[in-house]
Amino acid sequence: MINRIDNIIIQTVCRLLVPPIQLFALYVIAHGHYSPGGGFQGGCILGASFILMVMAYDIKEAKRMMSEKLNTILSSVGVMIYAGIGALCLILGANYLDYGILHKIFSVAPAKARALGTLGVEIGVGITVMAVMVSIFLNIASGGEHEQ
């Protein structure tokens, strides 16, 4: 059993570690089109930082910070970003997720438009993966109990 002093130490350490972990997750997402990593890996790291806070505090506090409604919205927003960028490419007359065509909107070279399109997709994937990882963890940790 963890006594109150140990609990305070664990919570303080987590409060100090979570922001750098989240910053690293955003770095991985943002640099996914330049180096190894990207949306999935960054989303997992971001989800793990939230799970670390759940383990340091409790499940009720976690559900207060990220309700099931917010989690569902984030999952949907990430998928909509991904699908929206692909649909935008189709509307502009290219193949699905053919980012080179985005140069018509961004007024940049096609190579830069590809990088921007990839970054947008990586952000969408990162948001979705983070939300789904947290959702899976919260469902397992709470025994499948849902909010009322």
Sequence and secondary structure as in RCSB ss.txt:
>XXXX:A:sequence
MINRIDNIIIQTVCRLLVPPIQLFALYVIAHGHYSPGGGFQGGCILGASFILMVMAYDIKEAKRMMSEKLNTILS
SVGVMIYAGIGALCLILGANYLDYGILHKIFSVAPAKARALGTLGVEIGVGITVMAVMVSIFLNIASGGEHEQ
>XXXX:A:secstr
   HHHHHHHHHHHHHHHHHHHHHHHHHHHTTTTSS  HHHHHHHHHHHHHHHHHHS HHHHHHHS HHHHHHHH
HHHHHHHHHHHHHHHHTTS TT GGGGHHHH S HHHHHHHHHHHHHHHHHHHHHHHHHHHHHHHHTTT    
